Amino acid sequence: MSDGIAWMGAHHHTPSSTVPGMLGGISLTLARGMERDEFLINLGADLDELAARTPCRELRVPVERPGRPSPHLNRAMYGMSGEWTYVLEDWGMATWATGYRGKVRSMLPCEGEEILCLTANRFSPPALIIHAPGARAHRADFGTDTEQGSALDAALSAAGAVFPSMPEASEADVVAHFEEHAERLPELVFTAVGAYTGVIIDQDAVKAGDLPGVLCR
């Protein structure tokens, strides 16, 4: 068992199809202040799937045509840690991030709720942090913070996940820091989010696909 969630960042560049469950390229969405199944339904989960609590390793994405999975359905693994619902996806993005940015009504943040999303953003880099501590969401590329002076921003800074930028640092210093630390940046970001939320997700269970799964639409 692995404590925390830093291991997800450490495997950010690992190919995503090497295990029955998930390991590499994981996008993580965390939500609190709402009921777990309600949040999953907002992501497009089917009621029957939720009731079945099928282990993620047993999920099969329906094929659009032979040999080609549907581009509109993606596996997601989920669970609870403390007061947070967590959703893991390894298809290159986070469903909540795409829905929120696409103004899908069910995915818009609300007062009294908090959503924190780390989306790998493989199809349009860089990876992103999206934090909605209420009805308004704030975005930041990996390596920066949300500029809100929040407890999340403090955690990012403390973990070393906020890289120097111009004009506060010289171009040479910015480039040198990035070249030295870029490989570890996802791990630093996940470390910071783990410190901020207190979320712990078992690496072995995720890798094996033992956690319940749904298909997000």
Secondary structure as UniProt FT lines:
FT   HELIX           6..10
FT   TURN            11..13
FT   TURN            16..17
FT   STRAND          27..32
FT   HELIX           36..42
FT   TURN            43..44
FT   HELIX           47..52
FT   HELIX           56..58
FT   STRAND          63..65
FT   TURN            66..67
FT   STRAND          68..69
FT   TURN            71..72
FT   STRAND          74..81
FT   TURN            82..83
FT   STRAND          84..89
FT   HELIX           95..101
FT   TURN            102..103
FT   HELIX           105..107
FT   TURN            111..112
FT   STRAND          114..119
FT   TURN            122..123
FT   STRAND          128..132
FT   STRAND          138..141
FT   HELIX           151..158
FT   TURN            159..160
FT   TURN            166..168
FT   HELIX           171..181
FT   HELIX           182..184
FT   HELIX           185..197
FT   HELIX           203..208
FT   STRAND          212..216
//
